[in-house]
């Protein structure tokens, strides 16, 4: 993986493909699914119970692959697969870490109203919640969240390169050095 881009100044406006949130960002270039999974394993070391991670990216961008790495890094039970048809899966910890709640909000169109049926607010303090396709749907759960934007070339391409932008929002992320993920 390549070194991250310089942290973005929160006072600068976000670009058209970046989340419109204030926070310090870092960008990492990922060249393969294996590197995406490894990024998830490294990211797991920065996460704790109560964290909300929102994953945004096109179909096939690597959201579930990143989450699979998170599950490995957290040491949770069960294979981490896309929860598209079940909406949410809970992976209990095999150790003393938090359970991983993996949500796919792709088919949920009602924003937080539909998400409330999943009781994510109840699970949030004790779990690590990862929501694919959560942008515009789960921000109200907490003021602190990590937004992971995964960009890949679209169309007829075999290009495996992904540009991953991680943006920590809120007090929880103010002192976290996301740049360590590029090591």
C-alpha positions in Angstrom: 0.0 0.0 0.0 1.1 3.5 -0.6 1.5 6.3 1.9 -1.6 8.2 2.9 -2.3 11.6 1.4 -1.7 14.5 3.7 -4.5 15.0 6.3 -7.2 17.2 5.0 -8.0 20.4 6.8 -11.6 20.2 8.2 -12.1 23.9 7.2 -11.6 23.0 3.5 -14.7 22.0 1.6 -15.1 18.3 0.7 -14.7 17.3 -2.9 -17.7 15.8 -4.8 -16.8 12.2 -3.9 -15.9 12.8 -0.3 -18.3 12.7 2.7 -19.5 16.2 3.6 -18.4 15.9 7.2 -15.7 17.8 9.2 -12.8 15.7 10.4 -9.3 14.7 9.6 -9.0 12.3 6.7 -6.3 10.0 5.3 -6.2 8.3 2.0 -4.7 4.9 1.3 -4.2 3.2 -2.0 -5.2 -0.5 -2.0 -4.1 -2.7 -4.9 -5.8 -6.1 -4.2 -8.6 -7.7 -2.2 -5.9 -9.2 0.1 -4.6 -5.7 0.9 -8.2 -4.5 1.5 -8.6 -7.4 4.0 -5.3 -6.5 5.6 -6.4 -2.9 5.9 -9.5 -4.2 7.8 -7.2 -6.2 10.2 -5.1 -3.1 10.9 -8.2 -0.9 11.3 -9.6 -3.3 13.9 -6.8 -2.4 16.2 -8.0 1.2 16.3 -11.7 0.3 17.0 -13.6 -0.3 20.2 -17.0 -1.0 21.5 -19.3 2.0 20.8 -17.7 2.8 17.4 -19.8 3.2 14.3 -18.1 2.6 10.9 -20.0 3.7 7.8 -18.7 2.1 4.5 -19.5 3.8 1.2 -18.5 2.6 -2.2 -19.8 1.2 -5.5 -20.9 -2.4 -5.8 -17.8 -4.6 -5.7 -15.7 -1.8 -4.2 -14.5 -4.0 -1.3 -16.8 -3.0 1.6 -17.5 -6.6 2.7 -13.8 -7.6 2.1 -12.8 -4.8 4.5 -15.3 -5.9 7.0 -14.0 -9.5 6.7 -10.6 -8.2 7.7 -12.2 -6.3 10.6 -13.8 -9.5 11.8 -10.4 -11.3 11.6 -8.7 -8.5 13.5 -11.3 -8.4 16.2 -11.3 -12.2 16.5 -15.1 -12.7 16.0 -17.0 -15.9 15.5 -18.4 -16.8 12.1 -17.5 -16.1 8.5 -18.1 -12.4 7.6 -20.1 -12.3 4.5 -22.5 -9.8 2.9 -25.6 -9.4 5.0 -27.6 -8.1 2.0 -30.5 -10.5 2.3 -30.6 -10.7 6.1 -29.9 -7.0 6.6 -27.7 -7.5 9.7 -25.5 -10.2 11.2 -24.0 -10.3 14.7 -20.6 -11.9 15.1 -19.8 -12.5 18.8 -16.2 -12.0 20.0 -14.2 -15.2 20.6 -12.1 -13.2 23.2 -12.7 -10.1 25.3 -13.4 -7.7 22.4 -16.7 -6.3 21.3 -19.1 -8.2 19.0 -19.2 -7.1 15.4 -22.6 -6.0 14.1 -22.4 -6.0 10.3 -25.3 -4.2 8.6 -26.2 -3.8 4.9 -28.5 -0.8 4.5 -28.6 -1.1 0.7 -32.3 -2.2 0.6 -33.4 0.1 3.4 -34.7 3.3 1.9 -36.3 4.9 4.9 -33.2 6.2 6.7 -33.0 6.1 10.4 -36.7 5.2 10.7 -36.1 1.8 9.1 -32.8 1.4 10.9 -34.5 1.8 14.3 -36.2 -1.5 13.7 -32.7 -3.1 14.0 -32.1 -1.6 17.5 -28.7 -0.4 16.5 -28.8 2.3 19.1 -29.2 -0.4 21.8 -26.2 -2.4 20.4 -24.0 0.6 19.8 -22.5 1.0 23.3 -21.5 -2.6 23.6 -20.6 -3.5 20.0 -18.7 -2.3 17.0 -21.3 -1.5 14.3 -20.3 -1.5 10.6 -22.9 -0.3 8.2 -22.5 -0.8 4.4 -24.5 1.8 2.4 -25.2 3.7 5.6 -24.5 7.2 4.4 -27.6 9.4 4.9 -29.2 6.6 7.1 -27.2 6.2 10.3 -25.4 9.4 11.1 -28.0 10.3 13.8 -27.0 7.2 15.8 -24.0 9.0 17.2 -21.9 12.2 16.8 -18.8 10.1 16.6 -18.2 7.8 13.6 -15.6 6.7 11.1 -16.6 7.1 7.4 -14.8 4.9 5.0 -15.2 5.8 1.3 -13.9 3.2 -1.1 -13.6 4.4 -4.7 -12.8 2.1 -7.6 -12.9 2.5 -11.4 -16.3 1.5 -12.7 -17.3 -0.1 -16.0 -15.6 -2.9 -17.9 -12.3 -3.0 -16.0 -10.1 -5.5 -14.2 -8.5 -2.7 -12.2 -8.1 -3.8 -8.6 -6.9 -0.4 -7.4 -9.0 1.2 -4.7 -8.7 4.6 -3.2 -9.8 4.4 0.5 -10.5 7.6 2.3 -11.0 7.3 6.1 -12.6 10.3 7.8 -13.0 10.3 11.6 -15.9 12.5 12.8 -16.4 13.7 16.3 -14.5 13.9 19.5 -13.8 10.1 19.6 -11.7 10.4 16.4 -10.1 13.8 17.1 -6.9 12.2 18.6 -6.8 9.0 16.5 -3.9 8.9 14.0 -5.5 7.2 11.0 -2.2 7.6 9.1 -0.9 4.5 11.0 -3.0 2.4 8.7 -0.7 3.0 5.8 2.2 1.3 7.4 
